[in-house]
Amino acid sequence: MTRRTSPTSWGLYPSIQQRNLPLHQVADPLPTLAEPVLAFGNGRSYGDVCLNEDGDVLLTRGLDRFIAFDPATGILRAEAGVLLSEILALVVPQGWFLAVTPGTQFVTLGGAIANDVHGKNHHVAGSFAEHVRAFELLRSDGTRLCCGPEQNETWFRATVGGLGLTGLITWVEIQLQRIANPWIVAENRRFSNLDEFFALNDDYEARYPYTVSWIDCATAGRTLGRGIYMAGTHAPPGALIPAASPRRSLTIPLTPPISLVNTLSVRGFNWLYYHLPRPTRALTPYPAFFYPLDHLLEWNRLYGRRGFFQYQCVIPPASAHEALREILSRIAASGQGSMLAVLKRFGTRTSGGLLSFPRPGVTLALDFPNLGQKTRALLDRLDEVIRQADGAVYPAKDARMHGDSFRHYFPQWSQFTHFIDPHFSSSFWRRVMAE
Ligand SMILES: Cc1cc2nc3c(=O)[nH]c(=O)nc-3n(C[C@H](O)[C@H](O)[C@H](O)COP(=O)(O)OP(=O)(O)OC[C@H]3O[C@@H](n4cnc5c(N)ncnc54)[C@H](O)[C@@H]3O)c2cc1C
């Protein structure tokens, strides 16, 4: 057991102290718990849902074994600390793929369930939980509950999207999707404003299972909301695959004292990225299509020692257009732009979890260097728009939302509290419940 002081979530903020308790076997009982405890997957959440200041965290990466895989049905059972990247390495050569994957493959099965993560195919496949057949939930009193859509269903609904608060997920069984080819047929289209985005989206969503857009949030006026639309589908069996040049990952070697992401670099990067010539249609290896950021290891260090805030919101369809325009205008006016601004429309499939984030509407995700109060004030101003539009902010990406906003975004929170394990807690939960 060691105490550590380094920041452990992806946004490098907040920086806290917590005690690490590594787990090794799913059959082991939970360690004796004097302080509140929380499972920690691979720390790919941006804020404090995976942190437990002054408490203990159960490191789940040691639960890393595959339990069963049937290549005839695509049903896979594995321990909760297995990474999605490890699953892909096993199943892609056998003609299977994850039914839903987030924008990084370095997340654990347990983490994917606890945040009920979504991917580029939400409009056709819903969120991660829809493809979970079963998992085991270990409670601090030693009870082991096998949960699924039809078994201990209320525990299942509380635990998917349940932010790790209902207990420890020890193993998970998921349904994979069949693919004929690991390559992706990808299309790129530039759009010059939000109206064009919505028009393109109607067209592409009807034809492609994977859709997402990058937007330039440093511009205003006529070009407000310009960006690049990206769509893709798994290539057919006979597709002629280009010779792949081996792609080596790069690593940001150290954390600079101040953020390298600032008004100037954002403007320059966004202009270049928007104007960069790119093929309209190309065969692309699946990691480059799904996980472009994974290529640059430790890219979060670019934001310097103070870290950064990610802000991801969803806005219901009726108010999406107007609220997006208002959000982008407020960001442009603040001068605190973002390089990684991602826009996607969620489909109408509702998520299973009491606290699941995905819901019908448009979701926008943005990164902001942590400039202290200035950034918090901007994000509070964005919250005003989201609350008015009856939207929500994603806890997996959050380190600063106010408790009253959380309760507004997730009205089932009080029902959820009945399922919280009395020995489990998190920095996020204490923060949003404190007010
Ligand atoms: C580059 C990047 C891109 C991303 N793209 C997306 C995206 O497209 N869509 C999306 O939805 N998210 C996305 N995310 C967020 C990420 O998918 C989620 O935060 C995910 O939950 C992280 O999983 P993790 O294993 O790292 O878990 P952690 O971040 O360590 O923990 C997340 C939560 O899971 C709980 N938990 C972990 N393991 C267990 C367990 N065994 N039992 C019980 N609870 C557990 C923790 O307590 C915590 O509440 C992205 C993150 C990054 C860095």
The ligand as a Gaussian input file, in Angstrom:
#p B3LYP/6-31G(d) Opt

LIG

0 1
 C       -9.004000      10.338000     -25.063000
 C      -10.290000       9.967000     -24.368000
 C      -11.430000       9.774000     -25.126000
 C      -12.631000       9.432000     -24.507000
 N      -13.734000       9.250000     -25.286000
 C      -14.907000       8.914000     -24.719000
 C      -16.058000       8.677000     -25.515000
 O      -16.019000       8.773000     -26.747000
 N      -17.206000       8.329000     -24.881000
 C      -17.286000       8.181000     -23.525000
 O      -18.345000       7.857000     -23.017000
 N      -16.191000       8.406000     -22.746000
 C      -15.027000       8.750000     -23.310000
 N      -13.910000       8.947000     -22.525000
 C      -14.042000       8.779000     -21.068000
 C      -13.766000       7.318000     -20.635000
 O      -14.249000       6.409000     -21.588000
 C      -14.486000       7.039000     -19.339000
 O      -14.154000       7.990000     -18.364000
 C      -14.216000       5.627000     -18.782000
 O      -15.136000       5.386000     -17.771000
 C      -12.786000       5.491000     -18.233000
 O      -12.585000       4.148000     -17.847000
 P      -11.396000       3.739000     -16.876000
 O      -11.272000       2.260000     -16.957000
 O      -10.192000       4.540000     -17.141000
 O      -12.030000       4.052000     -15.451000
 P      -11.672000       5.204000     -14.394000
 O      -11.618000       6.487000     -15.089000
 O      -10.522000       4.795000     -13.569000
 O      -12.994000       5.143000     -13.502000
 C      -14.228000       5.577000     -14.057000
 C      -15.368000       5.180000     -13.137000
 O      -15.499000       3.766000     -13.166000
 C      -15.507000       3.245000     -11.838000
 N      -14.931000       1.905000     -11.934000
 C      -13.805000       1.534000     -12.579000
 N      -13.621000       0.209000     -12.458000
 C      -14.653000      -0.263000     -11.721000
 C      -15.014000      -1.564000     -11.216000
 N      -14.301000      -2.647000     -11.485000
 N      -16.126000      -1.649000     -10.465000
 C      -16.883000      -0.573000     -10.189000
 N      -16.603000       0.667000     -10.640000
 C      -15.495000       0.812000     -11.387000
 C      -14.684000       4.242000     -11.043000
 O      -15.001000       4.193000      -9.678000
 C      -15.115000       5.546000     -11.680000
 O      -16.318000       5.992000     -11.119000
 C      -12.687000       9.285000     -23.095000
 C      -11.531000       9.468000     -22.333000
 C      -10.337000       9.817000     -22.951000
 C       -9.103000      10.016000     -22.113000

